[in-house]
Amino acid sequence: MNEVIIIYAVTLLLAWPLGKYIAGVFESGPGTGGGVFLPLENGLYCLFGINPQQTMSWQGYGRALLKLHLVLGLAVFGLLMAQGALFLNPDGIEGMSWDLALHTAISFLTNTNQQHYSGQAQLSYLAHTFGIVTLQVVTPAAGMAALIAIVRTLFGHQEKAPSSGSTVDVGNFYQDIIRAIVRIMLPVATIVALILASQGVPNSYEGAQTATPLDQTSGITEQTIPIGPVAPMVAIKQVGTNGGGWYGPNSSVPLENPTPVSNFVETVSIVLIPAALVFALGFITGRRRLAVMIMGVMVAMSVGLTSVTIWSENQPNAAFTELAAEGPNLEGKEVRFGATATALWGSWTTQTSNGSVNGMHDSFNPLGGMIPMIDMFINVTFGGVGVGLIGYLLFLLLAAFLGSLMIGRAPEMAGKALETREIKLVCIALLIQPLLILGFSAITVAFPTLTGHSNPGFHGLSQVIYEYTSAFANNGSGFEGLGDNSVWWNVTCAINLAIGRFIPILAPLAIAASLAAKRAAPEGRGSLSIDTPTFGLMTLAVIVMFTLLSFMPVLILGPIAETLALMS
Amino acid sequence: MTDSTPDITRSASWLASLRAGIVLIILCGGIYPFAVTSLGGLLFPHQATGSLITIDGNVVGSELVGQRFDAPGYFHGRPSAANHDPFVVSGSNYAASNPELRERVRQTSQLIADRDNIAPEAIPVDLLAASGSGIDPHISPDAARIQAARIASARGIPAEQVNELIQRYTQAPTLGVLGQPRVNVLRLNLALDGKERSD
């Protein structure tokens, strides 16, 4: 339990200065760190052939973001199909099928890292580094860029009041993403990678190692140990809310997470940047109280949900009753971490959109496995790098809309009127989530040949719901017993992945631009203040109500029914 | 600026996106992992290639990869859904409600109870639960202790000697708080064979 408290405390204490740094990085002009990084960045702009000073409208910004993603997506898709015939492939791994390559490319392109393959056996070093690691660096940076553009536009001080009907500039996409990559993602990942390397995460292009096991009576006469340039990948998958690991079972594998120290560093890395961005919001906008209020709501949700998982996983697994000594549920968990540290990770990885695991969620006790699902339904507890806070801002707008109506004022936020267009966009961005998750789950369950579930009964339904939820939330964890490498799963998940990524980025960008174009009414005594504890509670209530109304029925049919069945 | 400049020119051209994509693949997918891997390999050469254990010139395994032990004179590790194959690595992914899990635990429990002459209710959970990776190199100190008598009799050595080795190879939580107490099964078995330097 002390371990949990220490990890929470260290993460939040590191997030504060990092948030201040991030805010400085995105200041206009050279920004914090400009002295060191500007020459490299200017070289990159030159290679791209763009002018970083040229600002873009929200449509232009969105288009630049989508175009870059399309280019990278096609490149990685081709790489995955062709890896068998290319270099940097010492273990002789073959190319992927079209549907698996499609799913994998979109999965990493959307910062999800849902894996329907096992990396150590199905990806060459070339595909792992040039394909996967590239997207693991670029996609969180894209999320961060979008967040910065939205915050800048939503809370920025317009120098001149825009004339009606004019479009508002939100910034330059390339400048934002390059600063995020060069000054934030790569330096943080490098530090984490070197700590992990010291703990035993491999760093080599040599190819798999061979060992002769000690007990030759066991029938295993040779052991092939896959290694590779693992540490840089594991570091960026943790700090960039990516989650896709080198080895199939992710950070439960000792080569990917060797010691309690590496586990500590990897756990802190899950929440570090998403939390830092909340503080950054305060520094950028000058609304420190708002940032503290948002952080308060997020930490409250996080602690509440995480406690349930930790409690649940410290209960015995029902299948072990009378067959073992009393003890926590260790099925699918590693001895060096134990139940509590695994439950903490399982909860944090789904509260952010990380999705890495250090134990198997499929084998969590039913209530312990329900919390990660709820975490992903909410998806704004900390959320993914950039996109988590963007999602929270949507709930903030909805709460401001409802709150204004409750106190009998025309709906507004920060002095800008919330009208039909904004609320329509908010509703589209929010409602598409239950629509897609429940819709695809219903279709899949209706055709039992499609499900591929590996556990019987209620848990089989949970496996299906979890997979689509994870895809839409851009999380990437899974109830991994599911047989998900089929054309049906690959294609339908790819649809969820793409919509779950780009609608929640583009709609808020449009909302921010739309609000910024309006004339601001001065904030007076009668206006709704969004940085009070009351409003924080209001936002929390909106999030809880929205999640319960959308997903309570499936939770009852899945994990809650499973719990009741085990109790009887 | 609204009507004079169409949006498209204020975005970025396809050519710029293509060039940016190529440059980013080289920077993030080439230079970053290569630089870190080179530096990590230089600073931590033993860890870089998988923390291998070499004895008399032969690689007998990795500190970080659990092995399968069947002989009565060795400590046995945890059940593995991957048969301890680091190329296959996997958990069982059985739900608590899956009857196949109950059946597997029943069989393993029976096996250990007979083998180590112990009541099922006294078997530490980690010896019955499959690990997440399938190659967990550790067991709990309790799980090692219940095997001591069997190993002592198989090797014809006093049980105190075995228990003393367990004691010596038990790793405590880091700084007293991070992680769980544990024993590395491969290193403990190498020590039984007199092949491991004690530390």
Chai-1 contact restraints between the chains, C-beta under 6 A:
chainA,res_idxA,chainB,res_idxB,connection_type,confidence,min_distance_angstrom,max_distance_angstrom,comment,restraint_id
A,N2,B,V177,contact,1.0,0.0,6.0,A-B,restraint_1
A,E3,B,V177,contact,1.0,0.0,6.0,A-B,restraint_2
A,E3,B,L178,contact,1.0,0.0,6.0,A-B,restraint_3
A,L47,B,V23,contact,1.0,0.0,6.0,A-B,restraint_4
A,F48,B,A16,contact,1.0,0.0,6.0,A-B,restraint_5
A,F48,B,R19,contact,1.0,0.0,6.0,A-B,restraint_6
A,F48,B,A20,contact,1.0,0.0,6.0,A-B,restraint_7
A,G49,B,A16,contact,1.0,0.0,6.0,A-B,restraint_8
A,G49,B,R19,contact,1.0,0.0,6.0,A-B,restraint_9
A,I50,B,A12,contact,1.0,0.0,6.0,A-B,restraint_10
A,I50,B,A16,contact,1.0,0.0,6.0,A-B,restraint_11
A,M56,B,R10,contact,1.0,0.0,6.0,A-B,restraint_12
A,M56,B,S11,contact,1.0,0.0,6.0,A-B,restraint_13
A,S57,B,D7,contact,1.0,0.0,6.0,A-B,restraint_14
A,S57,B,R10,contact,1.0,0.0,6.0,A-B,restraint_15
A,Q59,B,D7,contact,1.0,0.0,6.0,A-B,restraint_16
A,G60,B,D7,contact,1.0,0.0,6.0,A-B,restraint_17
A,G60,B,R10,contact,1.0,0.0,6.0,A-B,restraint_18
A,G60,B,S11,contact,1.0,0.0,6.0,A-B,restraint_19
A,R63,B,S11,contact,1.0,0.0,6.0,A-B,restraint_20
A,A64,B,S11,contact,1.0,0.0,6.0,A-B,restraint_21
A,A64,B,A12,contact,1.0,0.0,6.0,A-B,restraint_22
A,K67,B,S17,contact,1.0,0.0,6.0,A-B,restraint_23
A,L68,B,S17,contact,1.0,0.0,6.0,A-B,restraint_24
A,L68,B,A20,contact,1.0,0.0,6.0,A-B,restraint_25
A,V71,B,S17,contact,1.0,0.0,6.0,A-B,restraint_26
A,V71,B,L18,contact,1.0,0.0,6.0,A-B,restraint_27
A,V71,B,G21,contact,1.0,0.0,6.0,A-B,restraint_28
A,L72,B,G21,contact,1.0,0.0,6.0,A-B,restraint_29
A,A121,B,F87,contact,1.0,0.0,6.0,A-B,restraint_30
A,T129,B,G29,contact,1.0,0.0,6.0,A-B,restraint_31
A,T129,B,P33,contact,1.0,0.0,6.0,A-B,restraint_32
A,F130,B,I25,contact,1.0,0.0,6.0,A-B,restraint_33
A,F130,B,G29,contact,1.0,0.0,6.0,A-B,restraint_34
A,V133,B,G29,contact,1.0,0.0,6.0,A-B,restraint_35
A,V133,B,P33,contact,1.0,0.0,6.0,A-B,restraint_36
A,T134,B,I25,contact,1.0,0.0,6.0,A-B,restraint_37
A,T134,B,C28,contact,1.0,0.0,6.0,A-B,restraint_38
A,T134,B,G29,contact,1.0,0.0,6.0,A-B,restraint_39
A,V137,B,C28,contact,1.0,0.0,6.0,A-B,restraint_40
A,V138,B,L24,contact,1.0,0.0,6.0,A-B,restraint_41
A,S166,B,T2,contact,1.0,0.0,6.0,A-B,restraint_42
A,T167,B,T2,contact,1.0,0.0,6.0,A-B,restraint_43
A,L186,B,Y32,contact,1.0,0.0,6.0,A-B,restraint_44
A,T190,B,V36,contact,1.0,0.0,6.0,A-B,restraint_45
A,A193,B,V36,contact,1.0,0.0,6.0,A-B,restraint_46
A,A197,B,G40,contact,1.0,0.0,6.0,A-B,restraint_47
A,A197,B,F44,contact,1.0,0.0,6.0,A-B,restraint_48
A,S198,B,F44,contact,1.0,0.0,6.0,A-B,restraint_49
A,G200,B,Q47,contact,1.0,0.0,6.0,A-B,restraint_50
A,G200,B,S51,contact,1.0,0.0,6.0,A-B,restraint_51
A,G200,B,L64,contact,1.0,0.0,6.0,A-B,restraint_52
A,P202,B,A48,contact,1.0,0.0,6.0,A-B,restraint_53
A,P202,B,G50,contact,1.0,0.0,6.0,A-B,restraint_54
A,N203,B,T37,contact,1.0,0.0,6.0,A-B,restraint_55
A,N203,B,G40,contact,1.0,0.0,6.0,A-B,restraint_56
A,N203,B,G41,contact,1.0,0.0,6.0,A-B,restraint_57
A,N203,B,A48,contact,1.0,0.0,6.0,A-B,restraint_58
A,S204,B,G41,contact,1.0,0.0,6.0,A-B,restraint_59
A,S204,B,A48,contact,1.0,0.0,6.0,A-B,restraint_60
A,S204,B,T49,contact,1.0,0.0,6.0,A-B,restraint_61
A,Q209,B,G50,contact,1.0,0.0,6.0,A-B,restraint_62
A,A211,B,V59,contact,1.0,0.0,6.0,A-B,restraint_63
A,A211,B,G61,contact,1.0,0.0,6.0,A-B,restraint_64
A,T212,B,N58,contact,1.0,0.0,6.0,A-B,restraint_65
A,P213,B,G61,contact,1.0,0.0,6.0,A-B,restraint_66
A,P213,B,Q67,contact,1.0,0.0,6.0,A-B,restraint_67
A,L214,B,V60,contact,1.0,0.0,6.0,A-B,restraint_68
A,L214,B,N189,contact,1.0,0.0,6.0,A-B,restraint_69
A,D215,B,F69,contact,1.0,0.0,6.0,A-B,restraint_70
A,D215,B,A71,contact,1.0,0.0,6.0,A-B,restraint_71
A,D215,B,Y74,contact,1.0,0.0,6.0,A-B,restraint_72
A,T217,B,D70,contact,1.0,0.0,6.0,A-B,restraint_73
A,T217,B,A71,contact,1.0,0.0,6.0,A-B,restraint_74
A,S218,B,R68,contact,1.0,0.0,6.0,A-B,restraint_75
A,S218,B,D70,contact,1.0,0.0,6.0,A-B,restraint_76
A,I220,B,R68,contact,1.0,0.0,6.0,A-B,restraint_77
A,T224,B,F87,contact,1.0,0.0,6.0,A-B,restraint_78
A,I225,B,G50,contact,1.0,0.0,6.0,A-B,restraint_79
A,I225,B,S62,contact,1.0,0.0,6.0,A-B,restraint_80
A,I225,B,V65,contact,1.0,0.0,6.0,A-B,restraint_81
A,I225,B,P86,contact,1.0,0.0,6.0,A-B,restraint_82
A,P226,B,F87,contact,1.0,0.0,6.0,A-B,restraint_83
A,I227,B,G50,contact,1.0,0.0,6.0,A-B,restraint_84
A,P229,B,P33,contact,1.0,0.0,6.0,A-B,restraint_85
A,P229,B,T37,contact,1.0,0.0,6.0,A-B,restraint_86
A,A231,B,G40,contact,1.0,0.0,6.0,A-B,restraint_87
A,P232,B,P33,contact,1.0,0.0,6.0,A-B,restraint_88
A,P232,B,V36,contact,1.0,0.0,6.0,A-B,restraint_89
A,Y247,B,V89,contact,1.0,0.0,6.0,A-B,restraint_90
A,G248,B,V89,contact,1.0,0.0,6.0,A-B,restraint_91
A,P249,B,V89,contact,1.0,0.0,6.0,A-B,restraint_92
A,P249,B,G91,contact,1.0,0.0,6.0,A-B,restraint_93
A,P249,B,G132,contact,1.0,0.0,6.0,A-B,restraint_94
A,P249,B,S133,contact,1.0,0.0,6.0,A-B,restraint_95
A,S252,B,G132,contact,1.0,0.0,6.0,A-B,restraint_96
A,S252,B,S133,contact,1.0,0.0,6.0,A-B,restraint_97
A,V253,B,V89,contact,1.0,0.0,6.0,A-B,restraint_98
A,V253,B,S133,contact,1.0,0.0,6.0,A-B,restraint_99
A,P254,B,L64,contact,1.0,0.0,6.0,A-B,restraint_100
A,P254,B,P137,contact,1.0,0.0,6.0,A-B,restraint_101
A,L255,B,L64,contact,1.0,0.0,6.0,A-B,restraint_102
A,P258,B,L64,contact,1.0,0.0,6.0,A-B,restraint_103
A,P260,B,T174,contact,1.0,0.0,6.0,A-B,restraint_104
A,P260,B,L178,contact,1.0,0.0,6.0,A-B,restraint_105
A,P260,B,G179,contact,1.0,0.0,6.0,A-B,restraint_106
A,V261,B,T174,contact,1.0,0.0,6.0,A-B,restraint_107
A,F264,B,L178,contact,1.0,0.0,6.0,A-B,restraint_108
A,N317,B,A96,contact,1.0,0.0,6.0,A-B,restraint_109
A,A318,B,A96,contact,1.0,0.0,6.0,A-B,restraint_110
A,A319,B,A96,contact,1.0,0.0,6.0,A-B,restraint_111
A,A319,B,L101,contact,1.0,0.0,6.0,A-B,restraint_112
A,A319,B,R102,contact,1.0,0.0,6.0,A-B,restraint_113
A,A319,B,V105,contact,1.0,0.0,6.0,A-B,restraint_114
A,F320,B,V105,contact,1.0,0.0,6.0,A-B,restraint_115
A,L323,B,V105,contact,1.0,0.0,6.0,A-B,restraint_116
A,L323,B,R106,contact,1.0,0.0,6.0,A-B,restraint_117
A,L323,B,S109,contact,1.0,0.0,6.0,A-B,restraint_118
A,L323,B,P120,contact,1.0,0.0,6.0,A-B,restraint_119
A,A324,B,I123,contact,1.0,0.0,6.0,A-B,restraint_120
A,A324,B,V125,contact,1.0,0.0,6.0,A-B,restraint_121
A,A324,B,L128,contact,1.0,0.0,6.0,A-B,restraint_122
A,A325,B,A122,contact,1.0,0.0,6.0,A-B,restraint_123
A,A325,B,I123,contact,1.0,0.0,6.0,A-B,restraint_124
A,A325,B,P124,contact,1.0,0.0,6.0,A-B,restraint_125
A,G327,B,V125,contact,1.0,0.0,6.0,A-B,restraint_126
A,L330,B,V125,contact,1.0,0.0,6.0,A-B,restraint_127
A,L330,B,D126,contact,1.0,0.0,6.0,A-B,restraint_128
A,L330,B,A129,contact,1.0,0.0,6.0,A-B,restraint_129
A,E331,B,A129,contact,1.0,0.0,6.0,A-B,restraint_130
A,G332,B,G91,contact,1.0,0.0,6.0,A-B,restraint_131
A,G332,B,G132,contact,1.0,0.0,6.0,A-B,restraint_132
A,K333,B,G132,contact,1.0,0.0,6.0,A-B,restraint_133
A,E334,B,S131,contact,1.0,0.0,6.0,A-B,restraint_134
A,E334,B,G132,contact,1.0,0.0,6.0,A-B,restraint_135
A,E334,B,D136,contact,1.0,0.0,6.0,A-B,restraint_136
A,V335,B,D126,contact,1.0,0.0,6.0,A-B,restraint_137
A,V335,B,D136,contact,1.0,0.0,6.0,A-B,restraint_138
A,V335,B,H138,contact,1.0,0.0,6.0,A-B,restraint_139
A,V335,B,S140,contact,1.0,0.0,6.0,A-B,restraint_140
A,V335,B,R182,contact,1.0,0.0,6.0,A-B,restraint_141
A,R336,B,H138,contact,1.0,0.0,6.0,A-B,restraint_142
A,R336,B,G179,contact,1.0,0.0,6.0,A-B,restraint_143
A,R336,B,R182,contact,1.0,0.0,6.0,A-B,restraint_144
A,G338,B,Q180,contact,1.0,0.0,6.0,A-B,restraint_145
A,G359,B,G132,contact,1.0,0.0,6.0,A-B,restraint_146
A,M360,B,G91,contact,1.0,0.0,6.0,A-B,restraint_147
A,M360,B,N93,contact,1.0,0.0,6.0,A-B,restraint_148
A,M360,B,G132,contact,1.0,0.0,6.0,A-B,restraint_149
A,D362,B,N93,contact,1.0,0.0,6.0,A-B,restraint_150
A,S363,B,Y94,contact,1.0,0.0,6.0,A-B,restraint_151
A,N365,B,A96,contact,1.0,0.0,6.0,A-B,restraint_152
A,N455,B,A95,contact,1.0,0.0,6.0,A-B,restraint_153
A,N455,B,N98,contact,1.0,0.0,6.0,A-B,restraint_154
A,H459,B,A95,contact,1.0,0.0,6.0,A-B,restraint_155
A,H459,B,S97,contact,1.0,0.0,6.0,A-B,restraint_156
A,E480,B,N93,contact,1.0,0.0,6.0,A-B,restraint_157
A,G481,B,N93,contact,1.0,0.0,6.0,A-B,restraint_158
A,E562,B,S97,contact,1.0,0.0,6.0,A-B,restraint_159
A,L566,B,S97,contact,1.0,0.0,6.0,A-B,restraint_160
